[in-house]
Amino acid sequence: MSQKFFLYARKSTDVEDKQVLSIEAQLDELRDYAKREAIEISAEYVEKQSAKIPGRPIFNKMLDEIEKLGGSILAWHPDRLARNSVDGGRVIYLLDTEKLATLKFPTFWCDSTSQGKFMLNMAFGQSKYYVDSLSENTKRGMRQKVRRGEYPGLTPVGYINDSRTKTIAVDKKSAPVILKAFEMYSEGNQTLDTIGMFLAQNNLFAKNGKKIHRTRATFILSNPFYYGHFRFNKEVYEGKHEPIVDKRLWDKVQEVMKERGRPRHKMKNEPQAYCGLLSCATCGMMITGEYKVKTQLNGTQHFYTYYRCTKKRRDMKCPEPCIRQESLDEQISSLLQKVSMPQDWADYLNMRLEKDKTESAQSVQIFVSENEKKIQDIVVKLQRLLDGYLDQDIEKEIYRSEKSKLLSEKKSLETEISRSEGKQKLWLEPMQKWINKAQNMEKIALDTDLFCKKVCAKEIFGSNLLLQNKLVRASAPEFLNPPAKQMQTAWASLCDAHSFVSSQQKSRVLEPMDRIELSTLALRKRCSTN
Ligand SMILES: [Zn+2]
């Protein structure tokens, strides 16, 4: 029976085909074999592609031909036809449907009998197994390498794979350029684009020969390989290779990258110093801060921080405008200045405090010694009571009830003593601290540390600061227009004293001071009521 014979030869550059005859050798052997077996070859198909996965065009073309018109195949070994289950299955199905008449292999026997097909199936299965176990072995080998601290892949720029010693060596040409790139970027005034440009100037290009792009520059600058570790399967391992970059420099670069990356992407969400301090007077929502970059046509960039109402109310559209950080800061600083304490006031208060301390210490001393005397009396009474009871002058019942009364009295007196001693600490110490803080407020108000100002403003005004039409005010009325009524907090009284000063002759107020006296009275009142 004469039939069309197709010759198929294949070899890939992949590992699984390493031991296989070259295509030329396969062709020579197959042609010889055909001659010996009196086989007439009607077409030769040659392919340089792996058979690990389906989709070889020349192989598919040959099978399509066979499917249409029938034919037979001559190949060196079944593994030339298929190393995957799809292609192997297709060949066997063509045999089953008798489209494929015969398969001939110089190295392998099979025919169209059930036994032949079984053998063929085995051969395909073996080729697939070979590929599978090979990739498993490769993976295992890689893992072993990783464990030994050897990076299993191609080294990044700056290093070379020394094929002779199978180690990774520092590339003397490119390594200093990489180091310089790290140093330049760590200073914080370079962009990733300029780093890419610098690398190009020093003959370091991307694989396609083009200038190193910003993403590639990011990859280089954030690769732990350069300080001696390496990433493999998303995990970092300690490497054996020589570092190019010091770990501290590498860390610095990561910081800069994080810092510089922020404005471009996340700046909007970055909380600003005064966020969460004020609320909108019109709709009651919080005031939030936003960082904005304005780029001019000539490339100059301007950076602004704005504060605005979050406008989260659904039932109304808040019309409040936004305010520049400079303007907001100015107003908050002036509010803080209003509750700052001038040196002479502080001196006076401290003097009063010392006096109060002494007076209170004296009165405490008197109180304590009075009570101690009472306790002493009780102790004497208790002794007499016991004597009377022992002499049988006093009934047991009376003795017991009298004793219990005296003991209870003694306990109360003892408690009074320890309480009065603790009491003066309770209001003297917070008062002392408060004076210091108030004295410092001027300095804080004039400083540029916005966060510190926010903390102070929060303590003084609580959540009472409102923003309306770009103006900051405190919602508690006593801060606005201190009436001649009792002041609620020490800060309020201080603010009150300030406004009194501005409306009166300074000299009068700073004299023995009925007004300051009043406010200190209020202060003392606040501090002494726990
Ligand atoms: Zn609002």
Residues whose N, C-alpha, C, O or C-beta is under 5 A from the ligand:
A	BS01	ZN	C280 T282 C283 G284 M285 C309 C318 E320
